[in-house]
Amino acid sequence: MTQASSIFHATNITVGYRTDRRETILFNDITLNMAPGQLVCLMGPNGAGKSTLIRSLASLQPLLGGMLSHRHEKHVAVVLTDRVNSPHMTVEELISFGRYPYVDWKVSLSEKDLAVIKEVIARVHIEYLATRKLYELSDGQLQMAMIARALAQDTPVLMLDEPTAHLDLNNRLEIMNLLRQLTRESGKAILVSTHELDLALQTADVVWLAAQEKITQGIPEDLVLNGSFDEVFKFKGFDLKSGRVQHSVFRSMSIQLEGTGPEYLWTKNALERSGFNVGPGGTTTVRVRDLKWQVENESFSTLQEVLKVLSQ
Amino acid sequence: MNSGSAGLKLTALGGLMIFLFIVSLVSGSVPIPLSGVFDALAGTDNEFSEIILVFRLPKALTCVLAGASLATSGLLMQTLFRNPLAGPDVFGLSSGAGLLVGVLIMTSQLTGILFFGSPWTMAIAAGTGAALVFLVVILISRFVTDNTSLLIIGLMIGATASSLLSVIQYISHAEDLQTFMIWGLGSVGGTSWNEITVLAAVIVTGTVISLLLTKSLNGMLLGDNYAKSLGINLERSRLFILIATCIMTGTVTAFCGPVAFVGLAVPHLVRMAVPTTNHKVMIPAVVIGGAGLLLLCDLLAQLPGTTQLLPLNAVTSMIGAPVVIWLIIKNKRLRI
């Protein structure tokens, strides 16, 4: 990646905390780069310093060394994990804060500011929430409002710290899809720290893997195949390359499974989870077709019954 | 809330405040008809002129200025600490101001130099006292982020200042002690026109600073990190909040004593009428609300039909404390 396509870069930065007595270094001498239209997922084990890195990149806390290409409120907007404790505020008011870098001390919103606020509300599809108070919102709705607030800041770079934490699958998907669309449509560069391995692997253009004071950068597939993920996360019983949880075989019976499509996959999943060795040349044959299972000559309508019979 | 309805509600609040102001001129141990009040104010000499111009008008004006100052200080502190129970009296600012005034009185006894020739000296001393306490609270708030602990620490600092003050009282002369006791009960009577001028200058300065801080104050509602991410200079804003709060609380405390609860309660009371978090509306609203509440408290302190005066602090606490309890029960938790 050339510097020319960069929209934000950090050069040789050292991130951490410095007090009078001691220095805690979380990342040492790292160089990072974000290109327009790129969705970057920042991943790493708990305590690796993902939040601190985001705060440092957004100039919310001082660097221990190095340089940032931009440190301006009109260039970088953030969504943090900090709770906004003003339940009386309306969603519209919250979003209008995004226009603060553009307004004077009187906080008079211009026609343009109001137009931007309206636009981002529509962009995030929260028109129905605009006049609600913050305490009336669900966690997912509040997160969408916070994202709208950051969008109203109209910056080329967006940084979000764990925007999908504590949300259900639907909300998580909605947010990741929205972020992805934003990079595609508006050319924004977006940095997201997340724990959601599956979502990150499927949406990120680039992954930054945080571990041992360094960041490993690359496209997700490369990092999976070259073992970087395994090294960082030290998966316990999960095979990332196949995307499966590893099951140990603890039953003597081996099963030959016949069938196709999702039925086949989920049946295999259930059998392996229960400790059967599934493969060609198995001693017992299980057939699945049209949601009916046949074990030898017996027929069943649920997998539960199949497992029960096989376990006996 | 749109600005139109906010403006309407502010006007209504203002109307209520003016009504209370007029009532406080009319009522008292000697009831004066409205026409008499206006004649006296217009300069037409009549039998009521002295009562109005020497007693009631200064007192009513003091209520307006002191109430507005305390309420604005309360709002600024609640936003700064993001703590709905913050206030100049709660965090010990009033005690700090009182302590320095006490020290000054004692020094003047010992040295024979009269420091109280000018109300400015008194205001500056009290403001410095408040600022010292505020600085300690801000310093501690860097390490203690949890609201309840900070509140308790504020109370403890206030208690320390109060205890030092009682030591000073204990070793001071009997006649000074009485002055001190009365001062400690809080009073809006007995302010001279000179002192009112100082109060007016201070509240104007404090309010102007607050209004100029509108954007920063609003930003602080989102928390320090978000405020910074919006380009708000937190260090500078904190300094100006400290200056505004301390000159206002300090001066009021110097002239009227440590008036309790107004700073804490008014922002919450006002928000019931004007439900907003926007300081552009809140600042004028608490100025009006604080003025109105202290006028009302002073009216209630003057037991109707008698010449008996209740201590101001007794009334503000009697109104303020139940209001806070009721608010906590109603809202489960207070909102800033």
HADDOCK unambig.tbl for C-alpha pairs under 7 A between the chains (distance, minus, plus):
assign (segid A and resid 60 and name CA) (segid B and resid 225 and name CA) 6.16 0.50 0.50
assign (segid A and resid 60 and name CA) (segid B and resid 228 and name CA) 6.37 0.50 0.50
assign (segid A and resid 60 and name CA) (segid B and resid 229 and name CA) 6.63 0.50 0.50
assign (segid A and resid 73 and name CA) (segid B and resid 229 and name CA) 5.79 0.50 0.50
assign (segid A and resid 73 and name CA) (segid B and resid 230 and name CA) 5.38 0.50 0.50
assign (segid A and resid 73 and name CA) (segid B and resid 231 and name CA) 5.38 0.50 0.50
assign (segid A and resid 77 and name CA) (segid B and resid 229 and name CA) 6.67 0.50 0.50
assign (segid A and resid 78 and name CA) (segid B and resid 229 and name CA) 6.96 0.50 0.50
assign (segid A and resid 84 and name CA) (segid B and resid 222 and name CA) 5.24 0.50 0.50
assign (segid A and resid 84 and name CA) (segid B and resid 223 and name CA) 6.74 0.50 0.50
assign (segid A and resid 86 and name CA) (segid B and resid 221 and name CA) 6.64 0.50 0.50
assign (segid A and resid 86 and name CA) (segid B and resid 335 and name CA) 6.61 0.50 0.50
assign (segid A and resid 86 and name CA) (segid B and resid 336 and name CA) 6.09 0.50 0.50
assign (segid A and resid 87 and name CA) (segid B and resid 335 and name CA) 6.89 0.50 0.50
assign (segid A and resid 88 and name CA) (segid B and resid 276 and name CA) 6.71 0.50 0.50
assign (segid A and resid 88 and name CA) (segid B and resid 277 and name CA) 6.70 0.50 0.50
assign (segid A and resid 89 and name CA) (segid B and resid 276 and name CA) 6.77 0.50 0.50
assign (segid A and resid 89 and name CA) (segid B and resid 277 and name CA) 6.06 0.50 0.50
assign (segid A and resid 100 and name CA) (segid B and resid 230 and name CA) 6.24 0.50 0.50
assign (segid A and resid 101 and name CA) (segid B and resid 230 and name CA) 5.72 0.50 0.50
assign (segid A and resid 101 and name CA) (segid B and resid 231 and name CA) 6.18 0.50 0.50
assign (segid A and resid 105 and name CA) (segid B and resid 212 and name CA) 6.05 0.50 0.50
assign (segid A and resid 105 and name CA) (segid B and resid 213 and name CA) 6.85 0.50 0.50
assign (segid A and resid 105 and name CA) (segid B and resid 214 and name CA) 6.23 0.50 0.50
assign (segid A and resid 105 and name CA) (segid B and resid 215 and name CA) 5.25 0.50 0.50
assign (segid A and resid 106 and name CA) (segid B and resid 214 and name CA) 6.51 0.50 0.50
assign (segid A and resid 106 and name CA) (segid B and resid 215 and name CA) 6.72 0.50 0.50
assign (segid A and resid 107 and name CA) (segid B and resid 215 and name CA) 6.02 0.50 0.50
